[in-house]
Every structure is written in C-alpha cells, then in structure tokens.
Amino acid sequence: MKRTVSLVLAAILILGMAFAVTACSKKEQTPTPQQTDTTKKVLKVGSETTYPPFESSSANGQYDGFDMDLIRAIGAAEGYEVQIQSLGFDALIPAVNAGKIDCAISAMTINDERKQSVDFSDPYFNAGLIIAVAENDTTIKSLDDLKGKRLAAEVGTTGKAASDAVKAKDPKTTVKTFDSVGEAFMELEKGGVDAVINDRPVTDYYVKNAEKGKVKMVGEEFSIDAQYGIPVKKGNTAIIKVINDGLAKIKANGEYQKIYDKWFGAAK
Amino acid sequence: MPVASFHIISGNIIDSMMGIRGLQVVSTHMMYFLGGAVLTLEITVLSILIGMALGLVAALSKISGLKPLVWLATVYIDFFRGTPLFVQILLIYFGVLPMILPDSSNFTAAVIACSLNSGAYVAEIVRAGIQAVDRGQMEAARSLGMSNRQAMWHVILPQAYKIVIPPLINEFIAVLKDTSLVAVIAAEELTLRGKLLYSTTFEAAWIWGTVAMIYFIMTKTLSVLGDWVERRLANE
C-alpha cells in the first residue's frame, strides 16, 4: 500500500516537473522584439481592460473595444504585431516607465500631471466628463448640486480629480475610489453613493447597457482636460513616431472613422 | 571638526535629500498615511475581537458532537478557509449586505468580511489547541464528578489557552496584513491611501516603501506583544 502511494506521488512529481520544463521552454520561445526584427516587430501595449466601450475582454478572452481596435490598426499600418496585456489603470504609467510595455492605450486623458512622468502621442479622442446618478434621483442636475454629496470614481482618472475638486469646495463631500469604474457603478446602483463622475462615452455605454433603467446621466458634459493620448516612456521618440505616423495613416485612409462608427455609431 | 562646518555639511545633505521628489511626496503626506493606518488598525482590532468570539463558538460546536452544530461549524469553517478573502469581501459588500443591510457602509462590510474569515482560522487553531490537551485531563476531571461542560470550562480551556497563544498571534498579524484587501471596496485604509497617492504622483518606490514600513511597524509591535504574553504565561 505504502509503495503504491509513493509510486503515485513520484509519478505526480515527475509529471509536474515535465510540465514545468515545457512551460519554461515555451516561455523562451515567445518572440521578443529583438528576435523578431527580421519577421515582424512587436508592440507591447498595456491597458486596463474593464472600461467598455474603449476596452473590455470578451467571453473568449480576446480584448475588445475602440482602443483595442485602434492600436491594432496603428500597429498593422506600421508593420507591428500588437500584444495587449491587462494591467491596473494606476499601474500603466509605471509599467511604461519600467519598460515592461512600449505604450499604453486605456482612454487616458492627457494632462500636465501625467506629462511629468511620460510623453504622450498625438491625441486620438475627445471625451468630456459626465455625471451619472440613480434613475430615481431628482436632486442632482449639475456639477454644483454635487457639493456635500457622496461621489464615486475610478482610481487615477480625471473623474476622480473632478470629484476631488468638488470635495475641495465643500469638505462635507465624500469621494469613494474604486479600482475600476464598474465597481463605482455598482456602488451607485446599490445606493452607496449619490453620483459617479466619469468619461462620457463610457458612462453612456453603462447607462445604455449594464445599468439600463437603474442609472441616468444628468447635466452638461464638462471636463478638466479632455483629450485621450497614448503614453510612452519619456524620451522614447521612436515609439511616439510610430504611433503618430500610424494614427495619421488610419485617419487618412478612413479606418479610424470605421472603428469610431463601430463603437460609437449607435450611441451618437 | 568645527561645529559650524558640520552644520553646513548636514544642511547640504538635508537640502539635497529634500530635492528628491519622492521623499517630498512621502514626507508631506505622512499624516495622510497615518490616517490610513488608523483605519487599518480599527478594522484589524474589531475583526480580531469578533473573529475570536466566532472562532471559539465554531470550535466548541465542532467538537460538541451534536450533529447540526458540527455540520454548521464545518460548513462555515470550510467556506471561509476555502475561498479567497478578496472574493469574500466583494461578495459580502456588493452581494450579500445590500440584501440584508441596505444602508451598511464599506467599513461595516470590511469588518464583517475580515471577522468571518478570521473566525474560521481561529476556530481551527482553538480546536487544535483543545485537542492537544492530554485526554487524561478530561477523564480526571470527569472522574472528580465535573460535568462535561464544567470540565471543558475549568480544566481543558485554561490549558488549551496557553497552547493557542502563539498561533493566535500569527493569525492576528495575518488579519492586519489582509485588511489591505478591503481597498477594493473603497475603504480608505493604508493600502488604498498609498494607491491614491501613487496614482497621481507615480513615486512607486517611495510610496510603497513607506506603506510597507508602516505595516511592518504595526506587525512587529503585535509580535513583540505576543512574545511578551507568551513569556508571562510560561512563567505562570
């Protein structure tokens, strides 16, 4: 009996080691930019992939969305193979700076604070902020009405900065910060906060889909600064040039418009 | 060396140190960090107290031999030890609490999740402690005419108590560190405060270094306290 048990254990161990070895060798085979220079260059892109319709992951594990299609089109135009990996929004800039990824595309608004740490491509999207409240809310109609209320936003976003600006005017305001905007909307839906400040296109998507009938948008679109850009490591002019060239090409040949219509055509 | 020149040198060092942006960010936000640490401690202390009560009840239920009690305690312990605390926090905050306590805050949810989780671990520690007490002790107490309950309360538990102190301290330290997970439901404890500051300044090394140091000071204090309690009990 004892012998059978130890034999089984040994077999499991050997199988495990075999797996480990194949896994390692597979890892070594994944193309790095230097190795594939002769065939196809690789553009490593990071994104916080829970921000539909800009980025989301579909059931089959593919990354979908406006940003995803856009960066793939830019890569294709410039002869790059685009590899996308999912990271936390607040981890994107550090990952770019550490050289773990070449650039990030994640509905990131270009602002001075971020420009201190990274360089941005040309802007590729205009997006203002909008307030979302519960469907039955009648007290909040504009930014001024938010004073003293409970707000939610995603960490590191311009919506969070706008929420903090409200709090600066009235310290009674509370701001709850979540890792992704989906959780902020859940909080709004369950009555934990009175309003969510977030990028208009994304809030629009939530109001029309996941939060349909529970959440509505109020007031005018507003912004602190409202253009999305693609951050790269400071001084990495080579990648900036690739991205800007690619962006210009797909804007000229109509592909940008096609992607835009695919994700926002119905909404606008 | 004349005192004056020493001052000039040390002044220069301090000046050049203050030129480091990360250090500036960290030093101007020290009260902000400590405020987060206070919330971390509040959640930890409450969770430890509630978790100990829960754990004791669950452990006694499990060894009671009463079928429904054993079954309940086993389900509770298995569930909370067998699923990630991270998932439990999300489940309790967004899933369970809105149904039973619609107005509960994220602080309440954090304490409930950490308490329930810790209680399951404490239950196993206490059960192991009770079972580690020599069988003869129970037999001797029973032969002196004590009831099962009296023997448990007056003879077994006081001895088990000493055995469980070291693993319990370990568990308290784990609870303190695990409270960092409640950042996900926007409870602004130490980790979330680090994250918030980092999302606007990107000074990763300085900010996470400071956060780690504050956690370390808190856990070290706990383990020193634990050592002291252990030594006092050993001398008793």
Interface residues (C-beta under 8 A of the other chain):
Chain A: F89 D90 I93 P94 N97 E113 S117 A152 V155 G156 K160 K176 T177 F178 D179 E183 M186 E187 K190 G191 G192
Chain B: F94 P98 P102 D103 S105 N106 A183 V184 I185 A186 E188 L192 K195 L196 Y198 S199 T200 F202 A204
